[in-house]
Amino acid sequence: MSYDRAITVFSPDGHLLQVEYSMEAVRRGSTVVGVQGKDCVVLAVEKRAIAKLQDPRTIRKIASIDDRTVLAFAGLTADARVLINKVRVEAQSYRLTMEDAPSVDYLARYLARIQQRYTQQGGVRPFGIATLVAGVNDDDKGVKPYLYQTDPAGTHSRWKAQVIGGRNSKSLREFLEKQYQDLKEDDLTEEKCVRLAIQALSEVVDSGAKTMQVCVVRQGGLKEMLSESDIQAHVDLIQASMDEDKKTSSDE
């Protein structure tokens, strides 16, 4: 019996093969890096080369969900468009019902619930994307940044820093673990978060700022897409620091 023909049938070793195939689609997608700071969240995305005559605005890996929430994805763009529309409608429905903005946690849980639902219904297939959902919630205790991950199986989890997509995601995650631990959480300013995200993404891209997109979500939900010149300035500083470290080590 072929266990990869239907998503509702487990293989003898307990796997849903269609879900694993969708995770492979994520691994073949663009790399996405997320870093949570003291009062902001940074998303950095690998920007693949496009045709010279194509409008780059139609190929975006970072999308705004609500006033305070941004989503970045790795995997199939067409699947992402459907999911993003569903989450946007839910965000507006929540505002209409509750008369308040939905929290980042609520939107991440809703997104994961939709993804999980498509792993146990006949006539459909799992969504071939994983997402990083980032945002900032303001409450009585101050500003709280949030970074959540969802995957095709419908799992959602909160992270301080995470990488999805790309063949080198495991090594980049190890790089983030080491670099993030070297920094104190109270010292994670916006500049350091942006630099850490760009430095991690630089491990897999070759053309610097031309192949990166970076979004910063700040206090009050203010979102900014960094310009190519701003990203290049960070890339130059990172490269200068690496060159200085090499020079110092060679002198020793």
C-alpha positions as CSV (number, residue, x, y, z in Angstrom):
1,M,0.0,0.0,0.0
2,S,1.2,3.5,-0.8
3,Y,1.0,5.7,2.2
4,D,1.8,9.0,0.5
5,R,-1.4,9.0,-1.6
6,A,-3.7,10.2,1.2
7,I,-2.8,12.7,4.0
8,T,-5.2,10.9,6.5
9,V,-3.3,7.6,6.5
10,F,-0.3,7.0,8.7
11,S,2.6,4.9,7.5
12,P,3.6,1.9,9.6
13,D,6.3,3.9,11.3
14,G,3.9,6.6,12.4
15,H,4.5,9.3,9.8
16,L,2.2,11.3,7.6
17,L,4.2,11.4,4.5
18,Q,2.3,14.3,2.9
19,V,3.2,16.4,5.9
20,E,6.9,15.5,5.5
21,Y,6.8,16.3,1.8
22,S,5.4,19.8,2.7
23,M,8.3,20.2,5.1
24,E,10.6,19.4,2.3
25,A,9.0,22.2,0.3
26,V,9.9,24.5,3.2
27,R,13.5,23.4,3.2
28,R,13.7,24.2,-0.5
29,G,12.4,27.7,0.2
30,S,14.1,30.9,1.0
31,T,15.8,31.3,4.4
32,V,14.0,33.4,7.0
33,V,15.7,34.7,10.2
34,G,13.8,36.2,13.2
35,V,15.4,37.8,16.2
36,Q,13.5,39.1,19.3
37,G,15.0,42.1,21.0
38,K,14.2,44.1,24.2
39,D,11.5,46.2,22.6
40,C,11.4,45.1,18.9
41,V,11.4,42.1,16.6
42,V,13.4,41.8,13.4
43,L,12.7,39.6,10.4
44,A,15.3,39.1,7.7
45,V,14.5,37.2,4.5
46,E,16.6,35.8,1.7
47,K,15.5,37.5,-1.6
48,R,15.8,35.2,-4.6
49,A,16.8,36.5,-8.0
50,I,13.9,37.5,-10.2
51,A,13.5,38.1,-13.9
52,K,14.6,41.5,-15.2
53,L,11.2,42.4,-16.5
54,Q,9.3,41.2,-13.4
55,D,7.9,43.7,-10.8
56,P,9.7,42.8,-7.5
57,R,6.7,44.1,-5.5
58,T,4.7,41.1,-6.6
59,I,7.2,38.7,-5.0
60,R,7.4,39.4,-1.3
61,K,8.3,37.1,1.6
62,I,7.2,39.5,4.3
63,A,3.5,40.5,4.7
64,S,1.7,42.7,7.2
65,I,-1.1,40.9,9.0
66,D,-2.4,43.5,11.4
67,D,-1.4,46.8,12.8
68,R,1.1,45.2,15.2
69,T,1.9,41.9,13.5
70,V,4.1,40.9,10.5
71,L,4.5,37.4,8.9
72,A,7.5,36.0,7.0
73,F,7.4,32.6,5.3
74,A,9.5,30.0,3.7
75,G,8.0,27.7,1.1
76,L,5.3,27.9,-1.6
77,T,4.3,31.5,-2.3
78,A,0.8,30.6,-3.6
79,D,0.1,28.6,-0.4
80,A,1.3,31.6,1.7
81,R,-1.1,34.0,-0.1
82,V,-4.1,31.8,0.9
83,L,-3.0,31.5,4.5
84,I,-2.2,35.2,4.8
85,N,-5.6,36.2,3.5
86,K,-7.3,33.8,6.0
87,V,-5.3,35.3,9.0
88,R,-6.0,38.8,7.9
89,V,-9.7,38.1,7.8
90,E,-9.5,36.6,11.2
91,A,-7.7,39.6,12.6
92,Q,-10.4,42.0,11.3
93,S,-13.1,39.7,12.7
94,Y,-11.4,39.7,16.1
95,R,-11.3,43.5,16.0
96,L,-15.0,43.7,15.1
97,T,-16.0,41.2,17.9
98,M,-13.6,42.2,20.7
99,E,-13.1,45.9,19.8
100,D,-9.4,45.4,20.4
101,A,-6.3,44.3,18.4
102,P,-5.6,40.6,18.3
103,S,-2.4,39.6,20.1
104,V,0.5,38.0,18.3
105,D,0.0,34.8,20.2
106,Y,-3.7,34.6,19.1
107,L,-2.8,35.1,15.4
108,A,0.0,32.5,15.6
109,R,-2.4,30.0,17.3
110,Y,-5.0,30.6,14.6
111,L,-2.5,30.2,11.8
112,A,-1.3,26.9,13.3
113,R,-4.8,25.7,13.7
114,I,-5.6,26.3,10.0
115,Q,-2.4,24.5,9.0
116,Q,-3.1,21.5,11.3
117,R,-6.7,21.2,9.9
118,Y,-5.3,20.7,6.4
119,T,-3.4,17.6,7.6
120,Q,-6.4,15.5,8.5
121,Q,-9.0,16.3,5.8
122,G,-9.6,14.3,2.6
123,G,-9.5,16.2,-0.7
124,V,-6.9,18.7,0.4
125,R,-3.2,18.8,1.1
126,P,-1.0,20.4,3.8
127,F,0.2,24.0,3.2
128,G,3.8,23.9,2.0
129,I,5.0,26.8,4.1
130,A,6.4,27.5,7.5
131,T,6.1,31.0,9.0
132,L,7.7,33.3,11.5
133,V,5.0,35.6,13.1
134,A,6.4,38.7,14.7
135,G,4.9,41.6,16.6
136,V,4.8,43.8,19.6
137,N,2.1,44.0,22.2
138,D,1.7,47.0,24.5
139,D,0.2,46.4,28.0
140,D,0.3,47.7,31.5
141,K,3.8,46.2,32.0
142,G,5.2,47.9,29.0
143,V,6.3,46.7,25.5
144,K,6.5,43.0,24.9
145,P,8.0,41.7,21.6
146,Y,6.9,38.3,20.4
147,L,8.3,35.8,17.8
148,Y,6.4,32.7,16.9
149,Q,7.0,29.9,14.5
150,T,4.4,27.7,12.8
151,D,5.1,24.7,10.5
152,P,3.1,22.6,8.0
153,A,2.1,20.1,10.7
154,G,0.3,22.8,12.6
155,T,2.8,23.2,15.5
156,H,3.3,26.7,16.9
157,S,6.0,27.7,19.4
158,R,7.6,30.9,20.7
159,W,11.3,31.7,20.1
160,K,13.9,34.3,21.0
161,A,15.6,33.7,17.7
162,Q,14.8,31.2,14.9
163,V,15.6,30.2,11.3
164,I,13.2,28.5,8.9
165,G,13.7,27.4,5.3
166,G,16.9,26.8,3.4
167,R,19.2,23.8,3.4
168,N,21.5,25.4,6.0
169,S,18.8,26.2,8.6
170,K,20.3,23.8,11.2
171,S,23.8,25.4,11.1
172,L,22.3,28.9,11.1
173,R,20.2,28.0,14.2
174,E,23.4,26.9,15.9
175,F,25.0,30.1,15.0
176,L,22.1,32.1,16.4
177,E,22.2,30.1,19.6
178,K,25.8,30.9,20.2
179,Q,25.5,34.6,19.2
180,Y,22.3,35.2,21.2
181,Q,23.7,33.6,24.3
182,D,26.7,36.0,24.2
183,L,24.3,39.0,24.4
184,K,22.3,39.9,27.5
185,E,18.6,40.2,26.9
186,D,18.4,43.6,28.4
187,D,21.1,44.7,26.0
188,L,19.4,43.5,22.8
189,T,18.8,46.9,21.2
190,E,17.2,47.2,17.7
191,E,20.6,47.8,16.1
192,K,22.1,44.6,17.6
193,C,19.0,42.6,16.6
194,V,19.2,43.9,13.0
195,R,22.9,43.2,12.8
196,L,22.5,39.7,14.2
197,A,19.7,38.8,11.8
198,I,21.7,40.2,8.8
199,Q,24.9,38.4,10.0
200,A,23.0,35.1,10.1
201,L,21.5,35.6,6.7
202,S,24.9,36.6,5.3
203,E,26.0,33.0,5.9
204,V,23.8,31.8,3.0
205,V,23.6,34.8,0.6
206,D,26.4,36.1,-1.5
207,S,25.3,39.5,-2.9
208,G,24.9,41.3,0.4
209,A,21.9,43.8,0.6
210,K,20.7,43.0,-2.9
211,T,19.5,39.6,-1.8
212,M,18.0,40.6,1.6
213,Q,14.8,42.0,2.9
214,V,14.7,43.2,6.5
215,C,11.6,44.3,8.5
216,V,11.6,45.8,12.0
217,V,8.5,45.9,14.2
218,R,8.8,48.5,17.0
219,Q,6.9,49.8,20.0
220,G,3.3,50.6,19.1
221,G,3.4,48.2,16.2
222,L,5.4,50.6,14.0
223,K,6.8,48.5,11.0
224,E,9.6,49.5,8.8
225,M,11.2,47.8,5.8
226,L,14.8,48.8,5.8
227,S,16.2,50.2,2.6
228,E,18.9,48.5,0.6
229,S,21.4,51.2,1.7
230,D,20.6,50.7,5.4
231,I,21.1,46.9,5.0
232,Q,24.3,47.4,3.1
233,A,25.7,49.7,5.9
234,H,25.1,46.8,8.4
235,V,26.7,44.3,5.9
236,D,29.8,46.6,5.6
237,L,30.1,46.9,9.4
238,I,29.8,43.1,9.8
239,Q,32.5,42.5,7.2
240,A,34.8,45.1,8.7
241,S,34.4,43.5,12.1
242,M,35.2,40.0,10.6
243,D,38.3,41.3,8.8
244,E,39.5,42.9,12.1
245,D,39.0,39.7,14.0
246,K,41.0,37.8,11.3
247,K,43.8,40.4,11.4
248,T,44.0,40.2,15.2
249,S,44.1,36.4,15.2
250,S,46.8,36.3,12.5
251,D,48.9,38.8,14.5
252,E,48.7,36.6,17.6
